[in-house]
Amino acid sequence: MPGFVLLVRPRGDGDETIRVGFTVTKKIGNAVVRNRMKRRLRALARELMPSDGIGGADHVLIGRQSGIERPYSLLRDELAKALAKARRR
């Protein structure tokens, strides 16, 4: 099970800007844990979205419990794979 869920939705407004949103529910943990997860997701997005993101689409990363202690390199590989799959659709 991946450490996050990626949702991608084309906006269809003609603007090729890549927009990214992050969410982590209270089920994951207290505020410290949720903020740590959001920081990790933001770092992943900064690293991969400019090159692998889909222009003109909104991307939402939803943090999951398994992503808190997962190695960053594994999360990076999972996001790259998820973006590649979204691009094929």
Secondary structure as the mmCIF struct_conf table of DSSP 4:
data_model
#
loop_
_struct_conf.conf_type_id
_struct_conf.id
_struct_conf.beg_label_comp_id
_struct_conf.beg_label_asym_id
_struct_conf.beg_label_seq_id
_struct_conf.end_label_comp_id
_struct_conf.end_label_asym_id
_struct_conf.end_label_seq_id
BEND BEND1 GLY A 3 GLY A 3
STRN STRN1 PHE A 4 PRO A 10
BEND BEND2 ASP A 13 GLY A 14
STRN STRN2 ARG A 19 THR A 23
TURN_TY1_P TURN_TY1_P1 LYS A 26 LYS A 27
BEND BEND3 ILE A 28 ILE A 28
BEND BEND4 ASN A 30 ASN A 30
HELX_RH_AL_P HELX_RH_AL_P1 ALA A 31 ASP A 52
BEND BEND5 GLY A 53 GLY A 53
HELX_LH_PP_P HELX_LH_PP_P1 ILE A 54 ILE A 54
TURN_TY1_P TURN_TY1_P2 GLY A 55 GLY A 56
STRN STRN3 ALA A 57 GLY A 63
HELX_RH_3T_P HELX_RH_3T_P1 GLN A 65 GLY A 67
BEND BEND6 ILE A 68 ARG A 70
HELX_RH_AL_P HELX_RH_AL_P2 TYR A 72 ARG A 88
#
